[in-house]
Amino acid sequence: MIRAARPGDLARIRDIEVAAGELYRDFGMDAIADDPPPSDEDLTVFQHNGRAWVATDSDDIPIAYILVETVDGWAHIEQVSVHPSHSRKGLGRALIDHAELWADGCGLGGMTLTTFREVPWNAPYYERLGFVPVPEPAWSEGLRRIVSQEGLHGLNAWPRVVMMKPGKRQHRIASNKITARPRR
């Protein structure tokens, strides 16, 4: 089941992130595995603003989660993680689909994300879900800020890519920026 994250889920979300991060060690990305999970304060902002969802097991315990921001009229996936003991069951896809419906309901242009280009469950996975790379000249100012912050955090030590998936509503890339088509 997918539901909105609750305050009591935040510790479990942090546990999921730590467990999922361990998988990066297989790619020589120990710094990513060692990176601490989001703070309770950061998670509380997402949860309080209705931009955090969890997939739960039959006992209503979170086993995967997604955090979404709104960036330049698009829903930006800040993080999506599945506990490794529950991977390959479609939970990530279900969470992304849920967030996509939310974005469409909010009238957003679609979804964006930044990710590692060569990690199989990153860019190649998102491409299978319909995301496409966004060339740097088409990045919005908000995406540029995100990429810059990620660089300061050391994420650019490995090849990264900005990706987008248009929403159900009409959209276009105009003026070399990702923009949502105005509603009528």
C-alpha positions in Angstrom: 0.0 0.0 0.0 1.2 3.5 -0.7 0.2 6.3 1.7 1.4 9.7 3.0 4.3 9.5 5.3 3.5 10.1 9.0 5.7 11.5 11.7 6.2 8.1 13.1 7.6 6.8 9.8 10.6 9.1 9.7 13.0 6.8 11.7 12.1 4.0 9.4 12.6 6.1 6.3 16.1 6.9 7.6 16.7 3.1 8.1 15.6 2.4 4.5 18.0 5.0 3.2 20.9 3.6 5.1 20.2 0.0 3.9 19.6 1.1 0.3 22.9 3.1 0.4 24.9 0.0 1.1 24.3 -1.2 -2.4 26.5 1.5 -3.8 29.6 -0.2 -2.2 29.4 -2.8 -5.1 30.1 0.1 -7.5 33.0 1.5 -5.5 30.9 4.4 -4.3 31.6 4.0 -0.6 31.2 7.7 0.0 27.5 7.4 -1.1 27.0 4.4 1.2 28.6 6.3 4.1 26.5 9.5 3.5 24.1 10.0 6.4 20.4 9.7 5.6 18.2 12.9 5.6 17.8 14.4 9.0 14.5 14.1 10.9 14.2 17.9 10.4 14.5 17.6 6.6 12.1 14.6 6.5 9.6 16.5 8.7 9.5 19.3 6.1 8.6 16.9 3.3 6.1 15.0 5.5 4.5 18.1 6.8 4.1 19.6 3.3 2.5 16.4 1.9 5.5 15.6 -0.3 6.6 12.3 1.3 5.0 8.9 0.6 5.8 5.4 1.8 5.1 2.0 0.4 4.2 -0.3 3.3 4.2 -4.0 4.0 1.1 -5.9 5.2 1.8 -4.6 8.8 1.8 -1.0 7.6 5.5 -0.7 8.1 7.3 1.5 5.5 9.6 -0.5 3.2 10.2 2.2 0.5 9.7 5.9 0.3 9.7 8.9 -2.1 10.4 12.6 -1.4 9.3 15.2 -3.9 9.9 18.9 -4.2 8.3 21.4 -6.6 11.0 23.0 -8.8 10.2 25.5 -11.5 6.7 24.1 -12.1 7.8 20.5 -12.1 7.8 17.8 -9.5 11.4 17.0 -8.6 12.1 13.6 -7.1 14.5 14.4 -4.3 14.9 10.8 -3.3 13.3 7.4 -3.9 14.6 4.4 -2.0 13.5 0.8 -1.5 14.8 -1.4 1.3 17.0 -4.0 -0.4 15.0 -6.9 1.2 12.0 -5.6 -0.8 13.6 -4.6 -4.0 12.6 -5.8 -7.5 8.9 -5.9 -6.6 7.9 -2.7 -8.4 7.8 -0.5 -5.2 10.0 2.2 -6.7 7.8 2.3 -9.8 4.6 2.4 -7.8 5.9 5.3 -5.7 7.0 7.2 -8.8 3.6 6.6 -10.4 1.9 7.9 -7.2 4.1 11.0 -7.2 3.4 11.5 -11.0 -0.4 11.4 -10.3 0.1 14.0 -7.5 2.2 16.2 -9.9 -0.5 16.0 -12.5 -3.2 16.8 -10.0 -1.2 19.9 -9.0 -0.9 21.0 -12.6 2.8 20.5 -12.8 4.6 20.0 -16.1 5.9 16.5 -15.2 8.7 15.1 -13.1 12.5 15.7 -13.0 15.3 14.1 -11.1 19.1 13.9 -10.9 20.8 10.6 -10.7 23.9 8.6 -11.4 24.3 7.8 -15.1 25.9 4.4 -14.8 24.3 2.8 -11.8 21.8 0.2 -13.0 19.0 1.1 -10.6 19.5 4.8 -11.4 19.5 6.4 -14.9 19.0 3.1 -16.8 16.0 2.3 -14.5 14.5 5.7 -14.9 14.8 5.5 -18.7 12.7 2.3 -18.5 10.1 4.4 -16.7 10.0 7.0 -19.4 12.4 9.6 -18.1 14.8 11.1 -20.7 18.1 13.0 -20.2 17.8 16.8 -20.2 20.7 18.6 -21.9 22.4 21.2 -19.8 21.3 24.2 -21.9 17.7 23.2 -21.2 18.1 23.0 -17.4 15.9 25.5 -15.5 17.4 27.7 -12.8 16.1 25.4 -10.1 17.7 22.4 -11.6 21.0 24.3 -12.0 20.8 25.1 -8.2 20.2 21.4 -7.4 23.1 20.2 -9.6 25.3 22.8 -8.0 24.4 21.8 -4.5 24.9 18.1 -5.3 28.4 19.0 -6.7 29.2 20.8 -3.4 28.1 17.6 -1.6 30.5 15.5 -3.8 27.9 13.7 -5.9 29.6 14.8 -9.1 32.6 12.5 -8.4 30.6 10.0 -10.5 28.8 10.7 -13.8 25.4 12.3 -13.2 22.5 13.1 -15.4 19.4 15.4 -15.1 16.3 13.6 -16.4 12.6 14.5 -17.0 9.4 12.8 -17.7 6.6 15.0 -19.1 3.3 14.9 -17.3 -0.1 14.0 -18.6 -0.8 17.6 -19.3 0.6 19.4 -22.3 4.1 20.7 -21.9 6.9 22.0 -23.9 10.5 22.9 -23.7 10.6 26.6 -24.5 13.3 29.2 -24.3 15.8 26.4 -23.6 14.1 25.9 -20.2 11.8 23.3 -18.9 8.4 25.0 -18.5 4.8 23.9 -18.0 2.3 24.9 -20.6 0.0 27.5 -19.2 -3.4 26.2 -18.1 -6.5 27.4 -20.0 
